[in-house]
């Protein structure tokens, strides 16, 4: 999925406005969230059927008031309410 997302970012020439930072230590996360305009969290079922519950990263973004975009997958709809979160 990461490769596909990076390809789409390049295809639409969005490299200057979209970051995919990967893992960051907790002391860097707050600063990144403070600078963000929106938080995107794609989520898929793993090849082994494994799914996330409610992702902590999504909760962190919402806690600082950033609009979030995610999927109707696993436990995410319990946290993200369409057109409100």
Beta strands, then each sheet from edge to edge (+ up, - down):
strand 1: 38-40
strand 2: 67-69
sheet 1: 1+ 2+
end
